[in-house]
Amino acid sequence: MTIFNVRATNTILYCRNWQATVRFYREVLGLAVHHALDWFVEFQVTPDSFISVADAARATIAGAQGQGLTLAWQVDELDALHRHLMEAGVAVGPIHSRWGARVFYFHDPEGHRLEAWSGK
């Protein structure tokens, strides 16, 4: 019997650079807004996974300013995403092999490390 049976996930990022971070996830990554308030925006990543960006100045929890967190996403078109981010002016690392996959890293405006990877 599994007690911790997760049906969906939502990662909430508390950001001081809220507007730029919201713009990054919406315009650069192209994520759809699922729910929005004037200080909190929830983006749909997959049918059952979400990432939210909250204005740290209005939240009841302090942000970590991008420290101690990596958001890792498996994507279908790693090379196309890498090119798109470079063309959008995002500083991206090189694509390399790690753990049997191809992977690269980049950061959102708040400093959160993002990892994009694809299978072998």
BELVENHU-V585103 format. One record per residue. N is the residue number from 0. PSI is psi in degrees with one decimal (999 if undefined). D_LAST is the distance of its C-alpha to the last C-alpha in Angstrom with 2 decimals. Layout:
BEGIN
n=N psi=PSI d_last=D_LAST
n=N psi=PSI d_last=D_LAST
END
This chain:
BEGIN
n=0 psi=129.8 d_last=33.09
n=1 psi=120.1 d_last=30.77
n=2 psi=-39.2 d_last=32.86
n=3 psi=75.6 d_last=30.18
n=4 psi=89.8 d_last=28.91
n=5 psi=129.5 d_last=27.27
n=6 psi=-23.6 d_last=27.49
n=7 psi=164.3 d_last=26.55
n=8 psi=144.2 d_last=25.74
n=9 psi=117.2 d_last=27.29
n=10 psi=128.0 d_last=26.69
n=11 psi=124.7 d_last=29.80
n=12 psi=121.7 d_last=29.93
n=13 psi=114.8 d_last=33.51
n=14 psi=135.8 d_last=33.90
n=15 psi=-32.1 d_last=36.78
n=16 psi=58.4 d_last=35.34
n=17 psi=-52.2 d_last=35.21
n=18 psi=-44.3 d_last=35.88
n=19 psi=-35.5 d_last=33.36
n=20 psi=-41.7 d_last=30.66
n=21 psi=-47.0 d_last=31.51
n=22 psi=-41.1 d_last=31.51
n=23 psi=-50.6 d_last=28.04
n=24 psi=-34.9 d_last=26.42
n=25 psi=-49.7 d_last=28.54
n=26 psi=-40.9 d_last=28.66
n=27 psi=-49.7 d_last=25.70
n=28 psi=-18.1 d_last=23.01
n=29 psi=26.1 d_last=25.04
n=30 psi=142.6 d_last=25.16
n=31 psi=137.1 d_last=28.04
n=32 psi=124.9 d_last=30.96
n=33 psi=-35.6 d_last=31.64
n=34 psi=141.7 d_last=34.72
n=35 psi=139.6 d_last=36.63
n=36 psi=-179.7 d_last=39.67
n=37 psi=-1.0 d_last=41.21
n=38 psi=4.9 d_last=39.41
n=39 psi=125.4 d_last=36.34
n=40 psi=127.6 d_last=33.61
n=41 psi=125.7 d_last=31.06
n=42 psi=141.3 d_last=27.98
n=43 psi=123.2 d_last=26.02
n=44 psi=-47.3 d_last=22.24
n=45 psi=176.1 d_last=21.59
n=46 psi=-28.3 d_last=24.41
n=47 psi=13.8 d_last=24.72
n=48 psi=141.0 d_last=23.59
n=49 psi=155.4 d_last=25.66
n=50 psi=131.8 d_last=26.13
n=51 psi=145.8 d_last=29.73
n=52 psi=116.4 d_last=31.38
n=53 psi=141.9 d_last=34.85
n=54 psi=112.4 d_last=37.52
n=55 psi=-28.3 d_last=38.13
n=56 psi=-21.2 d_last=41.75
n=57 psi=-1.4 d_last=42.43
n=58 psi=164.2 d_last=40.36
n=59 psi=4.7 d_last=41.77
n=60 psi=140.9 d_last=38.92
n=61 psi=147.5 d_last=38.14
n=62 psi=161.7 d_last=34.87
n=63 psi=6.3 d_last=32.81
n=64 psi=41.7 d_last=32.50
n=65 psi=4.8 d_last=28.73
n=66 psi=141.9 d_last=28.87
n=67 psi=26.6 d_last=26.96
n=68 psi=135.4 d_last=24.37
n=69 psi=125.9 d_last=20.75
n=70 psi=117.4 d_last=19.65
n=71 psi=126.7 d_last=15.90
n=72 psi=129.8 d_last=14.62
n=73 psi=129.7 d_last=11.47
n=74 psi=158.0 d_last=11.98
n=75 psi=-40.5 d_last=11.42
n=76 psi=74.3 d_last=12.40
n=77 psi=-47.3 d_last=11.25
n=78 psi=-41.1 d_last=13.02
n=79 psi=-41.0 d_last=16.01
n=80 psi=-44.0 d_last=16.43
n=81 psi=-47.6 d_last=16.41
n=82 psi=-45.4 d_last=19.03
n=83 psi=-46.4 d_last=20.99
n=84 psi=-41.5 d_last=21.38
n=85 psi=-43.7 d_last=22.49
n=86 psi=-27.6 d_last=24.94
n=87 psi=-0.7 d_last=26.23
n=88 psi=12.3 d_last=27.08
n=89 psi=133.5 d_last=24.68
n=90 psi=115.5 d_last=23.88
n=91 psi=145.8 d_last=20.11
n=92 psi=171.1 d_last=18.40
n=93 psi=155.8 d_last=16.14
n=94 psi=128.6 d_last=12.40
n=95 psi=170.8 d_last=11.03
n=96 psi=133.8 d_last=8.45
n=97 psi=134.0 d_last=9.55
n=98 psi=35.4 d_last=9.23
n=99 psi=15.2 d_last=5.86
n=100 psi=166.6 d_last=4.67
n=101 psi=136.7 d_last=6.39
n=102 psi=150.9 d_last=9.88
n=103 psi=162.3 d_last=13.51
n=104 psi=151.2 d_last=16.86
n=105 psi=175.4 d_last=20.11
n=106 psi=148.5 d_last=23.34
n=107 psi=173.5 d_last=25.64
n=108 psi=-22.1 d_last=29.35
n=109 psi=-13.3 d_last=30.25
n=110 psi=2.5 d_last=27.85
n=111 psi=133.0 d_last=25.32
n=112 psi=129.5 d_last=21.94
n=113 psi=138.6 d_last=19.21
n=114 psi=128.1 d_last=15.48
n=115 psi=133.7 d_last=13.08
n=116 psi=157.3 d_last=9.38
n=117 psi=159.1 d_last=6.64
n=118 psi=174.5 d_last=3.75
n=119 psi=999 d_last=0.00
END
